[in-house]
Amino acid sequence: MDRRHFALALPSALLAAGCAAPRRGTGRPGDPIVLTLLSHYSSGALRKALQDPVDEWNATHDRVKIRTEAVEFTDLLTTFMVRQAAGRGADIIQPYCLWTGQLVRAGVLRPAPPEHTAEIRRGYTAAAVGAASVGGRVYGYPTEVQTYALYHNRRLLRAAGIDQPPRTWPELTEAALRTTRRDRYGNMLVQGFGLSSYDDSTTVGQTLALLNAAGGTFVSADGRGTAIDSPAGRAVFELEHRLVAEGASAPGVNVYQAFPAGQVAMVISAGWWTGSLRPLMGAAYREVGVAPVPVPRAGDRPATLSTGFLLGVNAASRFPREAWEFLRWLNAERTGAKGVTRMSALQVSVGSLTGRADDMRALLGTGGDPNLRPFLDALAYAVPEPNVPGAQQAKTLLRTNIEALWTGQRSVEEALRSTRRQVDQEVSRLW
């Protein structure tokens, strides 16, 4: 199960460390500083993956100790805001980069000091740095970075006489129509292309990946409105509308269940999914391939969407210098036989990536899942998800209009106009 798309086993109200006010030391001998780190790594492999380097730090540092706390992803933003208002914000937080503008506006995140900013700009890809920045200022170390690519089932493509995954939108449309299968009663057996209204990752994420591939953008360059009502935005909405209208896509299907069951031929999603598909599919995973997001026409420059998380320091922390030093140790110090950072090793251990392309090449150089490589390659041309102050609400509004398009409640033109009007109103009121 993915850590963001499925409910985790522990309800947030019962997470052991998250509810009590953290104990804070003075830093005097015998009374170490205790810094709290709040993330969504609350169960399973992710919780252990983070705790291992924290335990290493605590075992080798006497004056500064780190205490981890966690809540479910669905509660994370609310927890940041509520605890900050109550004066109980964690020293170190790990927000979704989409929220960076909102957290900066609310006075939660502290800008990275110059020496850390220089390290981040030097060590990470442009998309990762952009996602962790607001107004040109860097606010944290990028941690988990996700790019989007085209997952496909080779067996289903071969059965339809298709030897290679599609590279252009006409090829994508043809492959989706040819791989779609229905029974004699018209019930969908195989969805050619997996449009799904299950969650943001499939509804909005793949739409923005296609929009970027078409050279478009969701939010204008100045962050004060939407730019989706454009030729590129219209082309994406028309592509998705056609796939639904001609029966190659069934938005009501949960692709997270249908793709591993062999009931979806192609879907655009993020790299984290590889770590979930392997255990779900077993031997059938060998039929899964990953390719770049198709572009509108042959010869177009590749582009896709990147999303991610960062680790930053709370503006209200009493010990920012110590907090930044821990983050440098975790995210920038090289260690181990491969000479990679602890965060890079952590992310690869759970089937994810960081924005340190050199670390990723070292860790994926031998062995590992070859399906992660297209996501690594995409770091070079991915476009970060816009993170202006109203980004989360803008994303919600976009999702609503996309679903209205898919279900026939709005035409392409109506969906574009409605998105522009609603998102412009939401974003502009925050300036």
C-alpha positions as CSV (number, residue, x, y, z in Angstrom):
1,M,0.0,0.0,0.0
2,D,1.2,3.5,-0.7
3,R,1.8,5.8,2.2
4,R,-0.4,8.5,0.9
5,H,-3.2,6.9,-1.0
6,F,-4.4,4.4,1.5
7,A,-5.3,4.9,5.2
8,L,-2.7,3.8,7.6
9,A,-3.3,1.4,10.4
10,L,-2.8,3.7,13.3
11,P,-5.4,6.6,13.7
12,S,-3.6,9.9,14.1
13,A,-5.2,10.5,17.5
14,L,-3.4,7.4,18.9
15,L,0.1,7.8,17.5
16,A,2.3,7.6,20.5
17,A,4.6,10.5,20.0
18,G,2.4,12.9,18.2
19,C,0.0,14.1,20.9
20,A,2.2,15.0,23.8
21,A,4.1,18.3,24.0
22,P,7.8,17.5,23.2
23,R,10.4,17.7,25.9
24,R,13.0,20.3,25.1
25,G,16.4,20.4,26.7
26,T,18.7,23.4,27.3
27,G,21.8,22.0,25.7
28,R,23.8,22.2,28.9
29,P,25.9,19.2,29.8
30,G,23.7,16.3,30.9
31,D,20.6,18.0,29.4
32,P,20.8,17.6,25.7
33,I,18.7,19.6,23.2
34,V,15.8,17.4,22.0
35,L,14.6,18.3,18.5
36,T,11.3,17.0,17.3
37,L,10.8,15.8,13.7
38,L,7.3,15.5,12.4
39,S,6.6,13.6,9.2
40,H,4.0,11.3,7.6
41,Y,6.3,8.2,7.9
42,S,4.1,6.6,10.5
43,S,4.1,2.9,9.8
44,G,5.8,0.0,8.1
45,A,9.0,0.3,6.1
46,L,9.0,4.1,5.9
47,R,8.8,4.5,9.7
48,K,11.8,2.1,10.1
49,A,13.7,3.7,7.2
50,L,13.6,7.1,8.9
51,Q,14.2,5.8,12.4
52,D,17.4,4.0,11.5
53,P,19.4,7.1,10.6
54,V,17.8,9.0,13.5
55,D,19.0,6.2,15.8
56,E,22.5,6.5,14.3
57,W,22.6,10.2,14.9
58,N,21.4,9.8,18.5
59,A,24.0,7.2,19.2
60,T,26.8,9.4,17.9
61,H,25.7,12.9,19.1
62,D,25.5,13.8,22.8
63,R,24.4,17.4,22.8
64,V,21.5,17.2,20.2
65,K,19.0,14.4,20.1
66,I,16.2,13.8,17.5
67,R,12.8,12.6,18.4
68,T,10.5,11.4,15.6
69,E,6.7,12.0,15.5
70,A,4.3,11.0,12.8
71,V,0.8,11.4,11.6
72,E,-1.0,10.0,8.5
73,F,-0.5,12.0,5.4
74,T,-4.1,13.1,5.2
75,D,-3.7,14.8,8.6
76,L,-0.2,16.2,8.0
77,L,-1.0,19.8,6.8
78,T,-3.8,20.3,9.4
79,T,-1.4,19.0,12.1
80,F,1.3,21.5,11.1
81,M,-1.1,24.4,11.2
82,V,-3.0,23.5,14.4
83,R,0.2,22.7,16.4
84,Q,1.8,25.9,15.2
85,A,-1.2,28.0,16.3
86,A,-1.0,26.3,19.7
87,G,2.7,27.0,20.0
88,R,3.6,23.3,19.8
89,G,5.1,23.1,16.4
90,A,7.8,20.5,15.8
91,D,11.4,21.8,15.2
92,I,11.8,20.0,11.9
93,I,8.9,19.2,9.6
94,Q,8.5,17.3,6.4
95,P,5.8,18.9,4.3
96,Y,4.5,18.0,0.8
97,C,6.2,20.6,-1.4
98,L,2.8,21.7,-2.8
99,W,2.1,23.3,0.7
100,T,5.4,25.2,0.8
101,G,3.9,28.5,-0.2
102,Q,1.0,28.2,2.3
103,L,3.4,27.3,5.1
104,V,5.7,30.2,4.3
105,R,2.8,32.6,4.2
106,A,1.6,31.2,7.6
107,G,5.1,31.7,9.1
108,V,5.7,28.0,9.7
109,L,8.8,27.5,7.5
110,R,12.2,29.2,8.0
111,P,14.3,30.0,5.0
112,A,17.4,27.9,4.6
113,P,20.6,29.7,5.7
114,P,23.0,30.7,2.9
115,E,25.4,27.8,3.4
116,H,22.6,25.3,3.3
117,T,20.9,27.0,0.3
118,A,24.2,26.7,-1.6
119,E,24.5,23.0,-0.8
120,I,20.9,22.4,-1.9
121,R,21.3,24.3,-5.2
122,R,24.5,22.5,-5.9
123,G,23.4,19.0,-5.0
124,Y,19.9,18.6,-6.4
125,T,18.2,18.8,-9.8
126,A,16.4,22.0,-10.8
127,A,13.0,20.5,-10.3
128,A,13.8,19.4,-6.8
129,V,15.2,22.8,-5.9
130,G,12.2,24.6,-7.4
131,A,9.7,22.4,-5.5
132,A,11.5,23.4,-2.2
133,S,11.6,27.1,-3.0
134,V,9.1,30.0,-2.8
135,G,9.8,33.3,-4.5
136,G,13.4,32.2,-5.2
137,R,14.2,31.3,-1.6
138,V,15.0,27.8,-0.6
139,Y,13.1,26.4,2.5
140,G,14.5,22.9,3.0
141,Y,16.3,19.9,1.8
142,P,14.3,18.0,-0.9
143,T,13.7,14.4,0.3
144,E,11.4,12.2,-1.6
145,V,11.0,13.3,-5.2
146,Q,8.5,11.8,-7.6
147,T,8.4,12.1,-11.3
148,Y,5.6,10.8,-13.5
149,A,5.9,8.3,-16.4
150,L,3.8,5.8,-18.4
151,Y,3.3,2.5,-16.8
152,H,2.3,-0.2,-19.3
153,N,1.5,-3.9,-19.3
154,R,3.6,-5.5,-22.0
155,R,1.5,-8.6,-22.2
156,L,-1.7,-6.5,-23.0
157,L,0.1,-4.4,-25.5
158,R,1.5,-7.5,-27.3
159,A,-1.9,-9.1,-27.4
160,A,-3.1,-6.0,-29.3
161,G,-0.2,-6.3,-31.7
162,I,1.7,-3.4,-30.2
163,D,5.5,-4.0,-29.7
164,Q,6.5,-0.7,-28.1
165,P,4.9,1.7,-25.7
166,P,3.4,4.8,-27.3
167,R,5.7,7.9,-27.7
168,T,3.1,10.4,-29.0
169,W,-0.5,11.2,-28.2
170,P,-1.8,9.7,-31.5
171,E,0.1,6.5,-30.7
172,L,-1.3,6.6,-27.1
173,T,-4.9,7.0,-28.4
174,E,-4.5,4.2,-30.9
175,A,-2.9,1.9,-28.3
176,A,-5.6,2.7,-25.7
177,L,-8.4,1.9,-28.2
178,R,-6.7,-1.4,-29.4
179,T,-6.1,-2.7,-25.9
180,T,-9.5,-2.0,-24.6
181,R,-11.6,-5.1,-24.1
182,R,-15.3,-5.6,-23.1
183,D,-17.4,-8.7,-22.7
184,R,-20.4,-9.4,-24.8
185,Y,-22.6,-7.3,-22.5
186,G,-20.4,-4.3,-22.8
187,N,-18.7,-4.5,-19.4
188,M,-15.1,-3.3,-19.3
189,L,-12.6,-6.1,-19.0
190,V,-9.5,-4.1,-19.9
191,Q,-9.2,-0.4,-19.7
192,G,-6.9,0.9,-22.4
193,F,-5.7,4.0,-20.6
194,G,-6.3,4.4,-16.9
195,L,-8.0,7.6,-16.2
196,S,-9.2,7.3,-12.7
197,S,-11.1,9.6,-10.2
198,Y,-9.7,7.7,-7.3
199,D,-7.3,10.4,-6.0
200,D,-5.2,13.4,-6.9
201,S,-2.3,11.3,-8.1
202,T,-4.3,9.9,-10.9
203,T,-6.8,12.6,-11.6
204,V,-4.6,15.7,-11.3
205,G,-1.1,14.2,-11.4
206,Q,-1.4,12.6,-14.8
207,T,-3.3,15.5,-16.3
208,L,-0.5,17.9,-15.2
209,A,2.1,15.4,-16.5
210,L,0.4,15.5,-19.9
211,L,0.0,19.3,-19.7
212,N,3.7,19.7,-19.1
213,A,4.5,17.3,-22.0
214,A,2.4,19.6,-24.2
215,G,4.4,22.6,-23.1
216,G,1.7,24.1,-20.9
217,T,1.5,25.1,-17.3
218,F,-1.2,25.0,-14.6
219,V,-0.3,28.2,-12.8
220,S,1.0,31.4,-14.4
221,A,4.6,32.5,-14.0
222,D,3.7,35.1,-11.4
223,G,1.7,32.7,-9.4
224,R,-1.4,34.9,-9.5
225,G,-3.7,32.8,-11.7
226,T,-4.1,29.7,-13.8
227,A,-2.7,29.2,-17.3
228,I,-4.5,26.0,-18.1
229,D,-7.0,27.7,-20.4
230,S,-4.5,27.6,-23.2
231,P,-4.0,25.6,-26.4
232,A,-2.0,23.1,-24.4
233,G,-4.6,22.8,-21.7
234,R,-7.4,22.4,-24.3
235,A,-5.4,19.7,-26.1
236,V,-5.0,17.7,-22.8
237,F,-8.7,18.0,-22.0
238,E,-9.7,17.0,-25.5
239,L,-7.4,13.9,-25.3
240,E,-8.9,12.8,-22.0
241,H,-12.4,13.5,-23.2
242,R,-11.9,11.4,-26.3
243,L,-10.5,8.5,-24.4
244,V,-13.6,8.5,-22.1
245,A,-16.1,9.1,-24.9
246,E,-14.7,6.3,-27.1
247,G,-14.7,3.9,-24.3
248,A,-10.9,3.4,-23.8
249,S,-11.0,4.9,-20.2
250,A,-13.4,4.3,-17.4
251,P,-12.8,6.9,-14.7
252,G,-14.8,5.1,-12.1
253,V,-12.2,2.2,-12.0
254,N,-9.6,2.3,-9.2
255,V,-6.4,1.9,-11.2
256,Y,-4.5,1.0,-8.1
257,Q,-6.4,-2.3,-8.0
258,A,-7.1,-2.7,-11.7
259,F,-3.6,-2.3,-13.1
260,P,-1.9,-5.0,-11.0
261,A,-4.9,-7.2,-11.8
262,G,-4.1,-6.9,-15.5
263,Q,-7.3,-4.9,-16.2
264,V,-5.5,-1.7,-17.3
265,A,-3.1,-1.5,-20.2
266,M,-1.5,1.9,-19.6
267,V,-1.6,4.6,-16.9
268,I,0.5,7.6,-16.0
269,S,1.6,7.6,-12.4
270,A,4.6,8.4,-10.1
271,G,7.6,6.3,-9.4
272,W,6.6,5.4,-5.8
273,W,4.1,2.9,-7.4
274,T,6.9,0.5,-8.4
275,G,7.5,-0.4,-4.8
276,S,3.9,-1.3,-4.3
277,L,3.4,-3.1,-7.6
278,R,6.2,-5.6,-7.1
279,P,4.7,-7.4,-4.0
280,L,1.2,-7.0,-5.3
281,M,1.9,-8.6,-8.7
282,G,4.5,-11.2,-7.9
283,A,5.8,-12.9,-11.0
284,A,3.4,-10.9,-13.2
285,Y,5.4,-7.8,-12.4
286,R,7.9,-8.8,-15.1
287,E,5.3,-7.7,-17.7
288,V,5.3,-4.1,-16.3
289,G,7.3,-1.6,-18.2
290,V,7.8,2.2,-17.7
291,A,8.3,4.7,-20.5
292,P,8.4,8.5,-20.7
293,V,5.1,10.4,-20.8
294,P,4.1,10.6,-24.5
295,V,4.3,14.0,-26.2
296,P,1.8,15.5,-28.6
297,R,3.9,15.1,-31.7
298,A,7.1,13.2,-32.7
299,G,10.1,15.4,-32.1
300,D,8.5,17.4,-29.2
301,R,10.8,17.9,-26.2
302,P,10.0,15.6,-23.3
303,A,8.5,17.0,-20.1
304,T,6.6,15.6,-17.1
305,L,5.4,16.5,-13.6
306,S,7.5,16.2,-10.4
307,T,6.2,16.2,-6.9
308,G,7.9,15.8,-3.6
309,F,8.6,16.5,0.0
310,L,11.1,18.5,1.9
311,L,12.6,18.6,5.3
312,G,12.7,22.1,6.7
313,V,13.1,24.0,10.0
314,N,10.2,25.5,11.9
315,A,10.4,29.3,12.1
316,A,9.5,29.0,15.8
317,S,12.2,26.5,16.7
318,R,14.5,27.6,19.5
319,F,17.4,25.7,18.0
320,P,17.5,26.4,14.3
321,R,21.2,26.0,13.9
322,E,21.2,22.5,15.5
323,A,18.2,21.6,13.4
324,W,19.9,22.6,10.1
325,E,23.0,20.7,11.1
326,F,21.0,17.5,11.5
327,L,19.4,18.1,8.2
328,R,22.8,18.6,6.5
329,W,24.0,15.4,8.1
330,L,21.0,13.4,6.9
331,N,20.7,14.9,3.4
332,A,24.1,16.1,2.4
333,E,26.8,14.1,4.2
334,R,28.2,11.2,2.1
335,T,28.5,7.8,3.7
336,G,28.7,4.1,2.9
337,A,30.5,2.2,0.2
338,K,28.7,4.0,-2.6
339,G,29.3,7.5,-1.1
340,V,25.7,8.6,-1.1
341,T,23.6,10.6,1.4
342,R,21.6,8.8,4.1
343,M,18.4,10.3,2.7
344,S,19.1,8.9,-0.8
345,A,19.8,5.4,0.6
346,L,16.6,5.7,2.7
347,Q,14.4,6.6,-0.3
348,V,15.8,3.9,-2.6
349,S,15.4,1.3,0.2
350,V,11.6,1.9,0.0
351,G,11.4,2.1,-3.8
352,S,11.6,5.9,-4.2
353,L,14.0,8.6,-5.4
354,T,15.6,11.8,-4.2
355,G,16.5,14.8,-6.3
356,R,20.2,13.9,-6.1
357,A,20.7,12.4,-9.5
358,D,24.3,11.4,-8.9
359,D,23.2,9.4,-5.8
360,M,20.4,7.8,-7.7
361,R,22.7,6.7,-10.5
362,A,25.2,5.2,-7.9
363,L,22.4,3.3,-6.1
364,L,20.6,2.1,-9.2
365,G,23.8,1.4,-11.1
366,T,23.8,-2.4,-10.5
367,G,20.8,-4.5,-9.7
368,G,17.6,-2.9,-8.4
369,D,14.4,-2.3,-10.4
370,P,15.0,-1.2,-14.0
371,N,11.6,0.4,-13.9
372,L,12.9,3.2,-11.7
373,R,15.3,4.4,-14.4
374,P,12.8,6.3,-16.5
375,F,11.8,8.2,-13.4
376,L,15.5,8.9,-12.7
377,D,15.9,10.1,-16.3
378,A,12.8,12.3,-15.9
379,L,14.5,14.3,-13.1
380,A,16.4,16.1,-15.9
381,Y,13.3,17.5,-17.6
382,A,10.5,17.3,-15.0
383,V,8.5,20.4,-14.1
384,P,7.8,20.9,-10.3
385,E,4.3,21.1,-9.1
386,P,3.3,24.7,-8.5
387,N,3.4,25.6,-4.8
388,V,1.9,29.1,-4.6
389,P,0.0,29.9,-1.3
390,G,-3.3,28.6,-2.7
391,A,-1.9,25.6,-4.5
392,Q,-3.7,22.9,-2.5
393,Q,-7.1,24.5,-3.0
394,A,-6.3,25.1,-6.7
395,K,-5.4,21.4,-7.1
396,T,-8.8,20.5,-5.5
397,L,-10.7,22.8,-7.9
398,L,-8.8,21.4,-10.9
399,R,-9.7,17.9,-9.8
400,T,-13.4,18.8,-9.5
401,N,-13.5,20.2,-13.1
402,I,-11.5,17.3,-14.6
403,E,-14.0,14.8,-13.1
404,A,-16.9,16.9,-14.4
405,L,-15.3,16.7,-17.9
406,W,-14.9,12.9,-17.6
407,T,-18.5,12.3,-16.5
408,G,-20.0,14.5,-19.2
409,Q,-21.2,17.3,-16.8
410,R,-19.0,19.8,-18.6
411,S,-17.6,20.1,-22.1
412,V,-14.0,20.8,-22.8
413,E,-14.6,24.6,-23.1
414,E,-16.8,24.7,-20.0
415,A,-14.3,22.8,-17.9
416,L,-11.4,25.1,-19.0
417,R,-13.5,28.2,-18.3
418,S,-14.7,26.9,-15.0
419,T,-11.2,26.0,-13.9
420,R,-9.8,29.3,-14.9
421,R,-12.5,31.3,-13.1
422,Q,-12.4,29.2,-9.9
423,V,-8.6,28.9,-9.6
424,D,-8.0,32.6,-10.5
425,Q,-10.4,33.6,-7.7
426,E,-8.8,31.3,-5.2
427,V,-5.2,32.2,-5.9
428,S,-5.7,35.9,-6.4
429,R,-7.4,36.4,-3.0
430,L,-4.2,35.2,-1.2
431,W,-2.0,38.0,-2.7
